[in-house]
Amino acid sequence: MVTKVRERAMLSDRVKKLRETLLEAKPRLCTERLVFLKESYHETEGEPAVIRRAKLLDKILRKMTLHIDENLIVGNQTKYRIGVNPYPEWSCKWMRKPSFTLRPGRAI
């Protein structure tokens, strides 16, 4: 039985550049959402949880910085090309680990 190996498709210059920048980028922790969460929860103290969450979402959608570059598939949920947002309202167990340190805008 003979198995054919497909040749690797040629990448355009734009895709090659995008691939290189994605592979070179270091993941970064974006603390911007945490700041909005803290502000919003202080501003809405005493209100029902559903209202607090709705106001947090409103603040995030209006004020958060998004990463938009020359890529045709646009955007990221953080201001970094490869970034992550923490969601402490879901779980914060990861913050209790002794190895965790919060360094805004730095690779983790």
C-alpha positions, 0 to 999 in steps of 0.5 A: 500500500502506497501512502501519498503525503500531501505537500504543504500548502504555500502560505501568502506573505501576509499569512507568513507574517501573521504566523510569525508574529503569533508564534513570537508573541508572549501571552500576557495577563490583562488586568484592565477587566479586573479594574472595571470589575472592582469599580463596578462592584463598588459603584453598585454595592447593595443592588441585586446581583443581576443588576450588578453583573449587567452594569459590569458588562455595560462598563466592560463593553464601553471602556475595554481596550481591544487589540485590532491589527492588520489581521482579517480575522479581527480582534482579541478580548484584551489589549494584547495580541495574545492576552488573557482576562481573569474572571474572578467572579467565576473562580479565584482558586488560581489566585491562591496558588503560592506561585501566582503573582499579579504583574500588570501588563507582563507575561505570566 
